[in-house]
Amino acid sequence: MQCFISDEYASVVPVNKKLKGFEKIDLAPGESKNVIFKFTRKDLRFIGEDNKWLFEPGTLRVSCGDQSASFELK
């Protein structure tokens, strides 16, 4: 399972999708498992024009497998 974060707008054009978590799981046919990813403030930053780490308010999309959700970073 891979989990990506994408920023819908940033002052510097970041990579479209950033891999922020992954976990290898084995499933038998018809089996399902819950996978939990936890993100820290560090996972939501990017490099700005001045080559320093930066946080910006805006909409972020988190996609894990076939599930996705958006949230506001303030």
C-alpha positions in Angstrom: 0.0 0.0 0.0 1.4 3.4 -1.0 0.3 6.7 0.3 0.8 10.0 -1.5 0.3 13.7 -0.7 -0.2 16.3 -3.3 -0.5 20.1 -2.9 -3.2 21.6 -5.0 -1.4 25.0 -5.1 2.0 26.1 -3.9 4.1 29.2 -4.5 6.8 26.9 -5.9 5.6 24.2 -8.2 6.3 21.0 -6.2 6.4 17.4 -7.4 2.8 16.4 -8.4 2.6 13.5 -6.0 5.0 12.8 -3.1 5.3 9.3 -1.7 4.9 9.8 2.1 4.3 6.3 3.3 4.2 2.7 2.3 3.6 -0.6 3.9 4.0 -4.1 2.4 1.0 -6.3 3.2 0.1 -9.8 2.1 -3.6 -10.5 1.5 -5.2 -13.8 0.8 -8.0 -13.9 -1.8 -11.0 -12.0 -0.4 -9.1 -10.8 2.7 -8.9 -7.1 3.7 -6.7 -5.3 6.3 -6.7 -1.8 7.8 -3.5 0.1 7.2 -2.8 3.3 9.2 -0.5 6.0 8.1 0.5 8.9 10.4 1.9 12.1 9.1 3.9 14.7 11.0 4.3 18.4 10.3 7.6 17.4 8.5 5.7 15.4 5.9 3.7 18.4 4.8 6.6 20.8 4.0 8.5 21.5 0.8 11.5 23.4 -0.3 10.8 27.1 -1.2 12.5 29.5 -3.6 15.1 30.3 -1.0 16.0 26.6 -0.6 14.6 26.5 2.9 11.8 24.2 4.2 8.4 25.9 4.0 4.8 25.4 5.1 2.0 27.1 3.2 -1.7 27.1 3.9 -3.8 25.4 1.2 -5.6 22.3 0.1 -3.7 19.0 0.3 -4.9 15.7 -1.2 -3.9 12.4 0.5 -4.3 9.3 -1.7 -3.8 5.8 -0.4 -4.6 2.9 -2.7 -8.0 3.7 -4.2 -9.0 6.0 -1.4 -8.4 9.8 -1.3 -9.4 12.8 0.7 -8.6 16.6 0.8 -7.9 18.7 3.8 -6.9 22.3 4.5 -3.5 23.1 5.9 -3.7 26.4 7.9 
